[in-house]
Amino acid sequence: MKHQKKRPSKLIEIGGILLWAIALTSCSTQRYTLTLSSGANGGAYERMGRQIVNSAREVGKMSIHSNYNSEGSQENLQRLLNKETDLALVQLDVASEAMKTGKVQAIAVLANEYLHLITPSNSEIKTFSDLEGKRVAFGTPGSGIYFTAQRLFSATNLKIIEQQLDFRQGFNKLKRQEIDALVYVGPLGGSKKVKAQLTTPPTLKLVPMATSFINYLSIQFPESYQSATFPKGSYMPLQPLPQEDLPTISTAAALVTRPDVSKEKIALLTWSIISSSRQYSLFYPELANGNTRSLLRSGLLYLHPGSLQAFNEGDPRKIWMRYFEENQDLQAGVIIVIFTGLIGFLLRVWRQKRCRKLIKNNRLALSEISFYVETNPVQALKEVEELRQQHRLMLIEGNLPREAYEKLEDMTQIMAERCRNLQKKQRQQDIQDTIELIDEWQNLSEVCQEKIKNKLKQSESKYREMLLSNQIDLQTYIHLTQLISYYVNLNHHNPHHQTGNNNLPVT
């Protein structure tokens, strides 16, 4: 019979449950991850993208990866449609068709982007209509500026010479008067590069748009454009640029996403922007004092469900979760309590399961012993005692509860008593058989006695073998050999001696 082995603890299983508990109790530190395509380094969209990253991290504990250097709105939108990114900063006029077809949904308006028509200050161009036959920089094909410029000039009968130039090339050529005008679309003061170009010599100026043309565009594309005004001194307060309020159009700079992006993530991101809306006043000055929720969703007809939820209901997280996030000491205490309770519970479950297995294995072991207990009670008792000793050690080491130990002890005690009773019965039977053989020997002739004597010696050898094979114990063996030796010696000294059972040695 092999000894039972201790079962290894299920560390992997418990570890998995503990990791689950960490995720459950540390929900406040769970970081949603999204990707954002913003704009060229140093531009308004790039700065806006960095503010989105900050808002998401500080309020929503979210991680926004914004490392996509882009030409602008058109490239951002295409990346979004291609599922290369989850979020994109785009001009609303660029995204309008994709929104109408349900491919794109808005999250929030983060700026109003004004159409800038920029010329040298000594230019004869006074209005939009003066651009007939002029060389005009449209920006690069992937930009929102290029999209807006193409749409505007397509809506007129003006014949202009289109120049596809990036930001740096466009302003350099404008200042050298190698082109006549430059179109730029962006928030007032939102781009440091534009502000630097407008405020350093040679001087440039802004050209107003005709009211009739503004009205036409706002009616023709109501979801994209609205009437707007350049406030006097928007770029140069001390020497005002522009020198007076100028009429123009604007389109919104919106943060957009796809309908398949997680509602929970978008709701939390939208709330992060709402909560830190004052930080966007650099791009959207009205946010400094206005109704932030109204301004952030102004003009948006196709809102993402997550964004709509945040605008209507506020913080999408549960109240208890927000409280939990804001109280780090409470959070740590709760985690400790839950961990302690969970570990205790898991240990109790594991020990109960282990105890049930021990009881089952013990029952199987006793069942195996019962097969040979009738023929070899000495060996059976030895193995039962080994089981009992193993259980006692487990109890002492704290690996076996008292209740389980008592159950195991009751089971082994019953088998031990059965072994002892069978052992005692076998000993008595062996002694009785020996005595009967001796009596038979004494009542026979001398010739027959010699045969009985040989049988007694054979019995002595048999008892020795039984002792060595643990079929009888030492005490029984001594009694039997003494009994045989006594009568063999007695007969050797007095061959005619006769005796009865009353003269047998005490056993």
VOGU-3710 file (C-alpha; in Angstrom, 3 decimals, decimal comma):
1> mkhqkkrpsk> 0,000/0,000/0,000  1,541/3,325/-1,123  1,388/6,342/1,111  -0,974/9,140/0,098  0,786/12,204/-1,336  -0,132/15,758/-0,527  -1,922/17,428/-3,407  -0,221/20,632/-4,694  -2,182/23,797/-4,213  -3,963/25,212/-7,287
11> lieiggillw> -1,892/28,360/-7,451  -2,664/29,016/-11,099  -6,405/28,849/-10,508  -6,227/31,070/-7,433  -3,935/33,483/-9,253  -6,451/33,797/-12,066  -9,221/34,598/-9,607  -7,031/37,189/-7,881  -6,308/38,881/-11,197  -10,024/38,996/-11,838
21> aialtscstq> -10,481/40,572/-8,411  -7,828/43,183/-9,215  -9,650/44,115/-12,393  -12,931/44,294/-10,490  -11,676/46,367/-7,583  -9,386/48,583/-9,669  -11,948/49,619/-12,221  -10,996/53,218/-11,622  -7,505/52,562/-12,995  -8,707/50,654/-16,021
31> rytltlssga> -7,489/52,652/-19,005  -9,517/52,745/-22,172  -7,270/53,185/-25,196  -8,112/55,038/-28,411  -6,073/56,395/-31,322  -6,362/59,892/-32,777  -5,270/61,415/-36,088  -4,760/65,154/-35,547  -2,477/67,358/-37,650  0,945/68,656/-38,604
41> nggayermgr> 3,397/69,469/-35,844  2,852/72,989/-34,495  -0,510/73,414/-36,216  -3,876/74,073/-34,587  -5,030/70,462/-34,939  -1,848/69,118/-33,385  -2,272/71,423/-30,381  -5,947/70,522/-30,161  -5,014/66,838/-30,243  -2,622/67,277/-27,330
51> qivnsarevg> -5,404/68,897/-25,300  -7,716/65,953/-26,072  -5,003/63,575/-24,819  -4,668/65,594/-21,599  -8,432/65,769/-20,988  -8,859/62,036/-21,524  -5,976/61,203/-19,192  -6,849/63,583/-16,363  -10,630/63,188/-16,290  -11,481/59,836/-17,825
61> kmsihsnyns> -8,246/57,986/-16,986  -8,104/57,101/-20,670  -5,115/56,659/-22,939  -5,297/58,447/-26,295  -2,445/57,790/-28,729  -2,034/60,796/-31,030  1,098/60,293/-33,053  -0,301/60,626/-36,557  1,356/63,494/-38,362  -1,173/64,427/-41,010
71> egsqenlqrl> -1,821/66,889/-43,808  -5,164/67,764/-42,240  -8,875/67,008/-42,335  -9,098/64,956/-45,526  -6,260/62,653/-44,563  -7,612/62,338/-41,001  -11,048/61,407/-42,315  -9,637/58,809/-44,687  -7,645/57,210/-41,881  -10,803/57,019/-39,812
81> lnketdlalv> -12,794/55,437/-42,640  -9,966/52,950/-43,250  -10,063/52,005/-39,532  -6,451/53,072/-39,101  -7,551/55,239/-36,186  -10,527/55,559/-33,830  -10,771/59,348/-33,718  -10,106/62,176/-36,162  -10,084/65,957/-36,079  -11,820/67,219/-39,223
91> qldvaseamk> -13,543/70,255/-40,594  -17,288/69,721/-40,580  -17,585/70,527/-44,278  -15,045/67,780/-45,066  -16,932/65,193/-42,991  -20,477/66,217/-44,008  -20,947/63,619/-46,766  -19,563/60,777/-44,634  -21,907/61,832/-41,820  -24,934/61,876/-44,125
101> tgkvqaiavl> -24,193/58,308/-45,238  -23,755/57,111/-41,638  -20,057/56,264/-41,918  -18,958/58,933/-39,433  -20,509/60,409/-36,290  -19,525/63,490/-34,313  -18,309/63,688/-30,737  -17,949/67,427/-30,139  -17,169/70,773/-31,763  -13,783/71,971/-30,529
111> aneylhlitp> -13,365/75,157/-32,564  -14,942/77,385/-35,163  -12,609/77,560/-38,131  -12,693/80,844/-40,018  -12,002/81,245/-43,712  -8,935/83,469/-44,032  -8,313/85,100/-47,402  -4,803/86,564/-46,969  -3,017/88,947/-49,354  -0,037/91,314/-49,153
121> snseiktfsd> -1,028/94,545/-47,436  -0,310/96,566/-50,591  -2,459/94,312/-52,774  -5,298/95,800/-54,785  -7,509/92,854/-53,821  -10,263/94,291/-51,653  -13,006/91,646/-51,924  -13,420/88,017/-52,875  -14,505/88,951/-56,397  -11,190/90,703/-57,011
131> legkrvafgt> -9,507/87,295/-57,249  -10,467/86,937/-60,923  -7,397/85,695/-62,802  -5,230/85,765/-59,676  -2,790/83,137/-58,364  -4,286/81,628/-55,206  -2,649/79,060/-52,860  -5,122/76,319/-51,884  -2,973/74,257/-49,523  -2,077/70,590/-50,097
141> pgsgiyftaq> -4,605/68,070/-51,460  -4,925/66,128/-48,190  -5,858/69,163/-46,138  -9,220/70,565/-45,123  -8,089/73,953/-46,447  -7,781/72,513/-49,933  -11,270/70,957/-49,681  -12,888/74,233/-48,540  -11,054/76,352/-51,123  -12,135/74,051/-53,946
151> rlfsatnlki> -15,741/74,117/-52,778  -15,791/77,918/-52,468  -14,321/78,638/-55,874  -16,525/75,959/-57,470  -19,514/77,974/-56,197  -18,314/81,102/-58,049  -17,678/82,000/-61,648  -14,214/83,251/-60,827  -11,356/82,062/-62,952  -8,328/81,752/-60,725
161> ieqqldfrqg> -4,926/80,050/-61,015  -4,831/77,324/-58,375  -1,553/76,794/-56,554  -1,110/73,588/-54,498  1,351/74,724/-51,853  1,967/73,633/-48,302  1,849/76,107/-45,426  5,497/77,219/-45,536  5,696/77,438/-49,316  2,433/79,365/-49,545
171> fnklkrqeid> 3,408/82,121/-47,092  6,936/82,416/-48,494  5,612/82,933/-52,022  2,902/85,289/-50,795  5,447/87,507/-49,048  7,648/87,510/-52,136  4,462/88,319/-54,108  4,965/85,296/-56,339  1,282/84,520/-55,680  -1,583/86,954/-55,097
181> alvyvgplgg> -3,570/85,355/-52,290  -3,599/82,455/-49,860  -6,588/80,594/-48,420  -6,337/79,353/-44,831  -9,064/77,791/-42,681  -8,525/77,589/-38,935  -9,510/78,898/-35,495  -8,562/82,450/-34,573  -5,176/82,348/-32,926  -5,221/78,561/-32,921
191> skkvkaqltt> -2,119/78,166/-35,055  1,139/79,664/-33,802  2,553/79,418/-37,311  -0,242/81,470/-38,866  -0,059/84,055/-36,107  3,710/84,365/-36,604  3,303/84,852/-40,354  0,605/87,511/-39,948  2,468/89,493/-37,322  5,961/89,624/-38,886
201> pptlklvpma> 7,056/91,741/-41,886  6,425/92,006/-44,718  2,900/92,843/-43,655  -0,159/90,943/-44,780  -3,872/91,684/-44,593  -7,207/89,834/-44,401  -9,797/90,300/-47,159  -13,531/90,263/-46,315  -16,183/88,167/-48,097  -19,317/89,651/-49,668
211> tsfinylsiq> -22,457/89,253/-47,590  -24,356/87,846/-50,574  -21,769/85,112/-51,055  -21,790/84,296/-47,330  -25,583/83,925/-47,432  -25,390/81,706/-50,498  -22,887/79,323/-48,872  -24,767/79,093/-45,571  -28,003/78,270/-47,417  -26,377/75,866/-49,884
221> fpesyqsatf> -24,370/74,008/-47,183  -26,220/74,605/-43,888  -24,578/71,628/-42,165  -21,102/72,962/-43,031  -20,947/76,766/-43,042  -22,272/79,696/-41,077  -21,837/83,441/-41,147  -18,974/84,697/-38,984  -16,943/87,821/-38,235  -13,247/88,442/-37,710
231> pkgsymplqp> -13,102/90,664/-34,596  -10,883/93,705/-34,925  -7,364/92,981/-33,701  -7,736/89,181/-33,725  -4,054/88,690/-34,556  -2,396/91,987/-33,643  -4,170/93,943/-30,902  -1,752/96,902/-30,699  -1,631/97,494/-34,442  -4,962/95,876/-35,180
241> lpqedlptis> -5,123/93,020/-37,660  -7,703/93,119/-39,053  -8,162/96,849/-38,608  -11,934/96,410/-38,354  -14,474/93,606/-38,011  -14,568/91,634/-41,232  -17,360/89,352/-42,506  -16,427/85,770/-43,470  -17,691/82,218/-43,074  -16,732/79,542/-40,584
251> taaalvtrpd> -16,979/75,787/-40,357  -16,643/73,764/-37,202  -13,560/71,767/-36,286  -15,093/68,592/-34,901  -13,790/65,495/-33,213  -15,409/62,567/-35,017  -15,430/58,784/-34,856  -17,092/55,766/-36,472  -20,398/54,256/-35,293  -18,662/50,974/-34,446
261> vskekiallt> -16,349/52,525/-31,833  -17,357/51,609/-28,273  -20,217/53,661/-26,846  -18,679/53,458/-23,352  -15,337/54,813/-24,552  -16,877/57,682/-26,520  -19,205/58,621/-23,652  -16,256/58,827/-21,253  -14,139/60,785/-23,740  -16,993/63,239/-24,397
271> wsiisssrqy> -17,458/63,775/-20,673  -13,711/64,346/-20,310  -13,921/67,127/-22,913  -17,041/68,653/-21,335  -15,404/68,649/-17,898  -12,287/70,404/-19,178  -13,993/72,607/-21,755  -12,301/75,801/-20,490  -8,987/74,346/-21,691  -10,290/74,531/-25,264
281> slfypelang> -11,059/78,255/-25,127  -7,740/78,967/-26,876  -9,290/77,403/-29,983  -12,920/78,138/-29,148  -13,022/81,475/-27,243  -16,761/81,275/-26,550  -16,117/78,342/-24,183  -14,495/80,706/-21,681  -17,855/82,134/-20,611  -20,648/80,390/-22,525
291> ntrsllrsgl> -22,843/77,334/-22,035  -20,240/74,678/-22,672  -22,535/71,741/-23,492  -24,530/73,821/-25,959  -21,383/75,173/-27,639  -19,674/71,779/-27,845  -22,612/70,231/-29,703  -23,557/73,329/-31,717  -24,565/72,489/-35,284  -23,931/68,742/-34,913
301> lylhpgslqa> -26,699/66,692/-36,532  -25,084/63,247/-36,387  -23,875/62,610/-32,840  -22,407/59,300/-31,720  -24,702/57,568/-29,137  -21,927/57,682/-26,533  -21,484/61,417/-27,034  -25,241/61,992/-26,890  -25,370/60,088/-23,606  -22,651/62,251/-22,067
311> fnegdprkiw> -24,320/65,512/-23,212  -27,729/64,436/-21,870  -26,814/62,484/-18,727  -23,373/63,706/-17,672  -20,610/61,467/-16,395  -21,275/57,948/-17,739  -19,545/56,331/-14,789  -21,586/55,320/-11,784  -21,608/57,659/-8,810  -19,973/55,069/-6,536
321> mryfeenqdl> -17,226/54,536/-9,111  -16,441/58,239/-9,303  -16,332/58,468/-5,522  -14,081/55,434/-5,466  -11,719/57,029/-8,023  -11,524/60,303/-6,127  -10,709/58,649/-2,770  -7,434/56,790/-3,174  -7,192/55,845/0,541  -10,661/54,347/0,437
331> qagviivift> -9,755/52,567/-2,774  -6,651/51,022/-1,205  -8,605/49,985/1,901  -11,357/48,370/-0,101  -8,843/46,480/-2,210  -7,073/45,183/0,921  -10,349/44,103/2,521  -11,533/42,391/-0,650  -8,190/40,688/-1,173  -8,056/39,476/2,414
341> gligfllrvw> -11,604/38,158/2,294  -11,102/36,624/-1,117  -7,890/34,862/-0,144  -9,535/33,521/3,022  -12,534/32,327/1,054  -10,363/30,665/-1,583  -8,282/28,923/1,071  -11,407/27,614/2,793  -12,837/26,340/-0,479  -9,529/24,737/-1,396
351> rqkrcrklik> -9,139/23,081/2,017  -12,697/21,770/1,953  -12,146/20,329/-1,492  -8,849/18,809/-0,386  -10,471/17,301/2,709  -13,213/15,711/0,635  -10,529/14,231/-1,605  -8,584/12,917/1,386  -11,694/11,258/2,809  -12,444/9,688/-0,572
361> nnrlalseis> -8,860/8,435/-0,959  -8,887/7,110/2,608  -12,095/5,229/1,926  -10,502/3,659/-1,178  -7,371/2,713/0,787  -9,409/1,000/3,518  -11,396/-0,804/0,844  -8,134/-2,200/-0,588  -6,982/-3,271/2,880  -10,251/-5,107/3,471
371> fyvetnpvqa> -9,426/-7,519/0,602  -6,551/-9,155/2,541  -7,412/-8,387/6,160  -8,802/-11,930/6,678  -5,593/-13,604/5,469  -3,017/-11,151/6,798  -4,457/-8,998/9,618  -0,952/-8,065/10,857  -0,002/-6,363/7,582  -3,472/-4,797/7,324
381> lkeveelrqq> -3,138/-3,311/10,828  0,319/-1,977/9,983  -1,010/-0,081/6,950  -4,013/1,228/8,861  -1,677/2,621/11,541  0,449/4,269/8,847  -2,687/6,024/7,565  -3,555/7,201/11,068  -0,026/8,520/11,617  -0,165/10,436/8,319
391> hrlmliegnl> -3,460/12,060/9,322  -2,073/13,039/12,737  0,935/14,753/11,107  -1,344/16,669/8,729  -3,427/17,828/11,700  -0,329/18,985/13,588  1,023/20,850/10,546  -2,309/22,623/10,078  -3,034/20,993/6,715  -6,094/19,117/7,949
401> preayekled> -9,067/20,625/9,809  -10,078/18,995/13,095  -13,473/18,010/11,717  -11,957/16,171/8,745  -9,364/14,513/10,983  -12,078/13,151/13,263  -13,939/11,671/10,282  -10,772/9,996/9,021  -9,931/8,741/12,537  -13,360/7,147/12,939
411> mtqimaercr> -12,978/5,338/9,609  -9,470/4,010/10,314  -10,304/3,117/13,951  -13,068/0,770/12,838  -10,703/-1,026/10,450  -7,948/-1,139/13,090  -10,278/-2,826/15,590  -11,279/-5,359/12,959  -7,600/-6,139/12,261  -6,838/-6,602/15,962
421> nlqkkqrqqd> -9,796/-8,910/16,477  -8,807/-11,024/13,455  -5,191/-11,086/14,631  -6,227/-12,255/18,097  -8,511/-14,881/16,615  -5,729/-16,128/14,331  -3,288/-16,372/17,248  -5,718/-18,394/19,288  -6,372/-20,681/16,330  -2,648/-21,261/15,732
431> iqdtielide> -2,127/-22,114/19,420  -5,108/-24,443/19,404  -3,843/-26,218/16,261  -0,422/-26,678/17,860  -1,888/-28,082/21,072  -4,027/-30,521/19,130  -0,966/-31,685/17,212  0,929/-32,225/20,491  -1,961/-34,166/21,995  -2,057/-36,348/18,904
441> wqnlsevcqe> 1,683/-36,927/19,242  1,439/-38,036/22,899  -1,249/-40,604/22,211  0,634/-42,381/19,411  3,382/-45,000/19,388  7,011/-44,017/19,378  7,243/-44,501/15,591  4,243/-42,299/14,986  5,551/-39,796/17,524  8,576/-39,296/15,356
451> kiknklkqse> 6,290/-38,277/12,485  4,420/-35,879/14,755  7,745/-34,503/15,930  8,682/-33,780/12,326  5,339/-32,067/11,839  5,976/-29,916/14,914  9,361/-28,880/13,530  7,686/-28,102/10,220  5,137/-25,982/12,103  7,981/-24,148/13,811
461> skyremllsn> 9,477/-23,345/10,380  6,035/-22,314/9,158  5,625/-19,907/12,109  9,045/-18,414/11,392  8,032/-17,737/7,816  4,716/-16,269/9,007  6,626/-13,991/11,363  8,944/-12,823/8,606  5,975/-12,155/6,290  4,102/-10,249/9,020
471> qidlqtyihl> 1,299/-12,809/9,153  1,768/-13,245/12,924  3,327/-10,974/15,471  6,443/-11,691/17,542  4,549/-12,458/20,743  2,467/-15,135/19,056  5,557/-16,623/17,410  7,361/-16,869/20,810  4,345/-18,568/22,421  4,097/-21,128/19,635
481> tqlisyyvnl> 7,826/-21,951/19,483  8,019/-22,238/23,282  5,098/-24,618/23,245  6,696/-26,812/20,575  10,124/-26,732/22,220  8,676/-27,672/25,605  7,054/-30,839/24,404  9,870/-31,876/22,107  12,363/-31,568/24,995  9,993/-33,270/27,382
491> nhhnphhqtg> 9,646/-36,241/25,089  13,396/-36,391/24,537  14,141/-36,824/28,281  11,190/-39,115/29,011  9,925/-40,908/25,922  7,175/-42,672/27,931  5,960/-39,540/29,583  2,258/-38,883/29,111  0,541/-35,661/30,038  -2,761/-33,892/29,438
501> nnnlpvt> -3,693/-30,435/28,520  -3,526/-29,378/32,171  0,280/-29,684/32,049  0,742/-27,342/29,087  2,918/-24,251/29,609  1,058/-21,027/30,149  0,681/-18,980/26,955
//
